[in-house]
Amino acid sequence: MLRIGVGILFIFWLSIFLIDASLKRSSFSNRYKAFLERSGLSLSFGRVRWFSTLLNRQFLRFGSWKPNLQQMWFFAGAVFGILAMFGSVIFLSYSLWFSVFSVHSVGDKILIPVLPGINLPYSHLLYFFCTLLVCGILHEAGHMMAAVCENVSVNGYGLFIIGIYPGAYVDLSTDQLFSISPWKQLTIYCAGVWHNFITTCIASAILFVVPYMLVPFFASGTGVHVQFVDPSSPVFGASGIAVDSVIQSINGCPVRSSLDFSSCMQRLISRPSVGYCLDSFWMERLAQPMVSAKSSRIHECCANSSSHSDLCFSYTSTLNIIRSYRCLPARVVTRNNACYNAFQCNSIYGSSPLCVFAMQDNNSRFLRVSHSKSDHDLLYIGDPYLFTYSLTISDYTPLYQWASPLIPEIITRFLKYIISFSAALALLNSVPSIALDGQWILTAFLGLPIWGFDRADKQTVRFILLTFGTLLLGANIIVAFINLIRF
């Protein structure tokens, strides 16, 4: 799938390049070049760039609106940018240590690169593209607004696409920018990360209130709504989980949201298989005829049973270490208390209680799934990852037939992407690294008159810190890609 995606992307950009080259060599090349110049478009292989000055006057008008309020706003942004610069170095240092020495999976890492086709589904490409574009525009708008507030001319602004990564940029008058005081420069350099931080806060607040805003049309907090079941999955069909059902618990673990669902499944996978307490007397009464208790094919000890809910269970008594097997009705047994050994079963289950385990291989787990579309819980033995990937779930259950569950999903998913990417832009652009905002934040910070060393010493300190920040960021990126590929 990844190769197909890369191939399609290559063909797309090659087509753009060939069409552009052909038009520039055609009989109406002059008109085509004039069109590109008027529109501000620039095309090349793997890149499209657009530049404009249409809104320059509007930005100038905005710069004269509430100047004192804007100065306070960007003053706060400069303070945040300075703190973020130091915080980003501490964060990336910890992230590098954690990524190198931690044995956790890639999902537990702090920094994870986003690559379509690897850890970003192709179905999320539109969210990915729009989110990067929105976050980039808000970031550059911060620089532009701060520049206008400090009377620095804005030559123009633009958008670009490199590969599949969109972005924005702003062209400021460098002569005017370098002629103002270091503090005013800081307010401009820090405005981008400041706006990304504010965007993250606003999106988080909206995400928090979305469930309350959708209350008249959707229910939330009572389970996860099943939107789709893979037809090739063992849980598909009349005896499985139906579309529009609500999953409420898994092996007694309450499921109120998709986070609960993931947490319950992760707990199920990471811990040993759970058993169930059973009175030895009742076990003999419940047991069904078996093929052979000592058969090497213990998974077939219920072959003579006519009930689909009968499963082969294994157990050892507190007095006998030899493992025994019984064919038992799973729905009855799994209603009892969970256990990992017989000593955890109290006297409620008789004088000689047992802890019985559903037979399964090392990669399988036994699941009892409570859902709304059936009077009986779903009993599932198999790969827990297959069960998870078979379902498309949502935190929102429609209260009306016309209320599509896609609406809250689109809103919440877009907000989550905004939060993640905007926070990442605020963090990474604060790093004192070459070619990032952090480079200029550091330069202006060292240029403040509060420091007692001369210009040569400042240049030395700047070089050392920029080198360290660049190497630190590069090491984090390399390790993050290695961990992504390795896992």
N, C-alpha and C positions, 0 to 999 in steps of 0.2 A: 504493500500500500504506500509506503514511504517513497519507493522508487517511482511509482506512478505519479505521485504528487510532485516530486522533483522534476519528472519528465514533462508534465503538463506546464509547470512554471517555466521551465527552460524554453519550451515551444512558444509560450505566450510572449516572453521577452524577446525571443528571436524574431517572432512575427512583428512585434512593435519596431524593432531595430531595422528589419528589412523594409517595412512599409515606409518608415521615416527616411531611410537612405534612398529608396526608389523615388519618393516624392521630391526629395531635394535634387535629384538628377533628371526629373521629368521636365516636360515643356513648360509647365506652370510652376516651376520651382520658386520663381520670384514671389509669386502670390502666396505660396505655401510658407516661405520664409518670413514674409511680411505678416502673415497670420500668426505665426509662432511668436514674433516679436511683439505684436499688439496684445496678444493674449498672455504673454509672459511665460509660455510653455517652453520647456527644454527637455528633449528626449535623448536617451542613450540606452545601451543594452543594460537592463537591470535597474534602470532608474528613470523616473519621471519627476520633473520639478516645475512648480508654478510659482511665479513671483508677481506681486501686485502692489500698487500704491493707492488703490481706490478709497480706502477707509482712513487714509492719513489725516484728513481734516477732522473726521469724527473723533479720532484719538486725541487730536490737539484740543478739541472742545472738551473732551472728557478730562484732560489734564487741568483745565481751569475750573472744574467743578469740585467744590469742597476741598480746596488744597490742603487745609490744615488736617482734615480727616484723613486724606490720602497719605500725608506725611506720617501721621501716627500709625496708619495701617502698614506702611512699608518699613517704618522703624521697627515695629514688632516683627516683620518679616526678616529684617537684618539680624536681629537678636536670635531669632529661630535658626537662621542660616548658619550663624557662627556656632551655636550649640550643636546643630545637626552635623557640621563638619567634623567636630571632635567626636560626636556620638557615632558617626558612620565608621570612623577608624576603629573605635572600640568594638562596634558591632561586627565589622568584617574580620577583625582579629579573632573574636570568639567564634564566628562562623567558620573560619578556616580551621581553627583547632578542633571544633566539633565535627567538621566534615572529614578531617583526616583521621582522627582517633576514635570516632564513634562507629559502632558496629550496626547502627540502625539502618533501616531501609531508606531508599531515596525519598520516600514520602515524609520521613521524619527529619530530613535535612532542613536547614534554615533558608538557604538560597537554592532555588531550583530553576534552571533555565527552561524557558517555554519553547518547545519545538513542535510545530504542527506535524501530525502523523506519528509522533513518538509519545509525548505526554499531553498533547493538545488534540482532541478529536477534530476531524475535519468539519464536523457539524458545528463546531464552535468558532470556525474561522471568521465569521461575520462579527461575532462578539469581540474577538481578538483584534480585528482590523479597526472596528469602530472605537473600541476602548483606547487603543494606542493613539488614534487620531485625536480623540477628545482630550485625552490627558496631555498630548503634545501641544495642542492648541491652547489649552488653559495655562500650561507651563510658559509658553512663549508670550502669551497675553500678559502674564505677570511682568516679564522683562519689559515689554512695550509700555505698559501702563506706568511702571516705575520710571522708565526713561523719560516719558512725557512729563511726569510729575517733577523730575529734576531738570527740565528744560534741555534734554538731550534729543536732538533731531532723530526722527525715525525715517529712514530711507525707504522702507517698505517691509513687507512680510511675505511669507509664502508657505506652501505645502510641498511635500515630496514623498515619493514611495521608492524604497530601495529593496528590491526583491519582493517580499511580502510585508515589509515593515514600513508603515506610514509614519510621518512625523511632520513637524512644523518648525519654522525658523523665523527670526526677525533680524533685519539689517539696520543697525544703529550707526550713527556717526561716531567713528572711533576717535577722531580728533577731539570732539566735544566730550566724549566719555572719559578719555584719559586726562582731560583738563580740569575736571571737577575734583572735589576733595575725595580722599579714600572712603570716608563714611558714606557719601552719596553714591559712590561706586558700589559699595556693599549693598545698599538698598536695591540697586538694580540687579546685581549679580544674584542676590538671595531671593528675589521676587519670584523666580520660577519654582524653586523648591517650596517656598512658602505657599504658593497657590496650589501646588500638588498636595501639600499637607492639609490645607483647608478643604480641598476637594475630597480627600480621604475622610475627613471628619464629617462633612456634609453627607456624603454617600453612606457612611456608617449609620448616621442618624436616620436617614430615610429608610435604610434597610431595616432598622429596628422598628419603625412605625408601620412598615408595609403590612404586616399581619393584622394590625388594628384597622388600617384603612380598608382592607379587603374583607372585614368581618361580615358585611351584609351579603356577600356573594360566595365566600369560601370559608371553610372551617380549617383551623390549624391547631396543632398541639394535642390532637387526639389520635395520631397515628400517621403513617405515610400512605399516600394515595398511589396506587399502582396504575401507571399510565400505559405501560406496554409490557408484554411478556413474550420473550423470544419463542417462536413456534418450535424451534429445535430443542428447547429446554425440557428437562423431565418434569418441571412444574407447570408446563403448559397443558391445557385440556380441562375436561370436566372435573377431574379429581384434583387438579392443581390449584393455582391462584388465578382468579379471573381478573381481567381488566376492570378498573373502577373499584376494586376491593380496597380495603384499608387494613394494612398490617399493623397490629397493635402490640404484639410481643413476640420474641424469639427465645425459646427455652426459658420462659419466665422473665426475661429481661425486657422491661417496658420500652416500647418504641413510640415516642411522641413526635419525633422529627427525623429528618434524614441524618442528622448528626447522631442521634440515638441509634438509628439503624446501623450506621457505620461502626459506632462504638460497640454495639452488641455483637456484630459479626467479627470485629477485631478481637474482642474478648474471647469469643468462641474459638477462633483460629489459634490464638496464642496460648491458650490454656489446654491442659490435658482433657481428654474426652470425659464428659460428666456421666455419672451413673444415677440410678434411682433406688431409693430405699424400698424394701419389700419384705414382708413377713414370709418366712420360709414355709409356714403352713399354707398361706394363701398362694404362694408360688406353686405349690404342688396342685392346688385346686384349679389354678388358672392355666397351668401348663398344657400345651397341646401335644399330640403324638409327634415324635421326632423320627428322622431317618435313622440316626444313630448318635447317641450322646458322645461317643468317642471317635466319631468320624473325623478324618482329616479335613473334610470339606464342611467345616462348621457353618459356613455361610448358608448352607442348604438344610439346616436342621429344621426348617419350617416347610420343607417341600411337600409334606403330607397335609398341610393346613389349607383350608378352603378360604380363609379370610386374608385379604390383602393387607390388613393392619397388623397381622401377626409377624413378629420379628424374632430373630435368634438373639438371645441374651446370654452373656457369660457372667460368671460370678465365682467367688471363693468365699467360703464361710469363715468365721472367726476361728474355728477349730481345725479347719482343713485347708491346706495351701494348694490342693489340687484344684485346677480350674474345671468347672462344670458348665454345661450348656442346657438351656431350656428354651422352648418355643413359647413365647408369651404374647398376649394382646398388648401391643405397644400403647394404645390409647389409654388403657387402664393403668399400666405401669408408670407411664411418664406423667401422670397426675400427682404422683407422690413427691416427697422432698428429694432434692438433688443431693448427691454425695460423691465422694471420691474413694471411699473405703467403707467397710461395714461398721467401723467404730464410730462413724459420724451419724449413724442411724440410731435414734433413741428407742426407749422402751415402747413407744407407740406401735412399733412394728414387731412386737412380740419379744420373747426371751432370746431368740437367736435371729436377729435381723440380718438381712443381706443387702449388699449394694450390687445391683445388676447393671450390666453395660450392654447396650446394643452393639452387635457385632459389626465391625467396619475396618477398613484398612487404614494405614497411617495417614493418608491424605484426605480421608473422608471424616465427616462429622454427622452426628444425628441432630436434626433440627425439628422442633415442634413449633410451628408458626401459627399464631392466632390471627385470624383475619375475619373481616366482616361479612364476606359473601358466602359463608358456609357455617353450619351448626357445628361442624367438626374441624379441629385444628388440622393443618397440613403436616404430615409426617414425611420428613425428607432425610434420606441417607445418601451422602455423596460429597462431591467437592464443594466446600462453602464458597469458593471463588466463583464457581459456575453458577451457583444460586444467586450470588450478588449481581453478576454480569447479565443474568437472564432477565432482570427486572429494570424497568425505568420507573423511578419513583419521584414523588413530589411531596413537599410539605403541606400542600394545599388541596383540600377536598372540595370539589364544587358542590354548592348547595342547590343549584338549579341546573337543568340539562343544558341550557344555552350558555352557561358560564364555562368557558374553556379553561382547563387547567394550564394551558400554555401561557395565558396572560401573566399570572404571577410568576411563572417560571422564567419567562423572558425578562421581567422586571428585576427579579432578585438575582438572576445570573449576571445580567448586565451590571448591576450595582456591585456585585462581588468582584467582577473583573475590574471595575473602576477602582474599587478599594485596593485591590492587590497591585495593579499596575501603577496607580498614582502614588501609592506608598513606596513602591520600588523606585520610581523616578525620583521621588524626594530623597530617598536614601542614597542611591547611586550617584546622583548629580551633586550631592554634598561632599562626596569623597574628594580629597585634595589630589586629584589625578589629572594627568595631561589630557586635554581635549574635553574636559567636563567643566561644569560650572564651578566645581570645587577648586579648580586651578585658579580661577579669578577671584573667588571668595578668599582664598588663602593670600593671594597677592595683595588685595585691598586691605585685608586684616593686618598683614605685616606692615602696610603703609600707614597705619594709624599712628598719630604722634605720641601715643602712650608708651612706645617702646624706646629704650634708652640706647640701642646700638645703632651703628652707622649703616649706610646703604649697602656697603660690601658685605657686612655681616648678615643683613637682611636677605641678600641674594643667596648667601650660603645656606641659611636656614630654609629659605624657600626651595632651593634645589634639593636639599636633603629630604624635606617633608613631601615634596612632589614625587621624588623617586620612590620613597617608601610607600606613599599612597597608591602610586601606579602599580608597583610590584604587588602590593597587597590585593588590589582589585583584580589584577591579572591572575594571581594565584587562586583566588576564590572562583573566578570564572573557569579556569582550567580544571580545578578539582570538582566543581559542580558538573561539568560536562563528563568527566571521567566517571563520577558516581552515577550519573544518569545512564551512561552506556553500560556500565558494569552491572547495575541492578536491572 
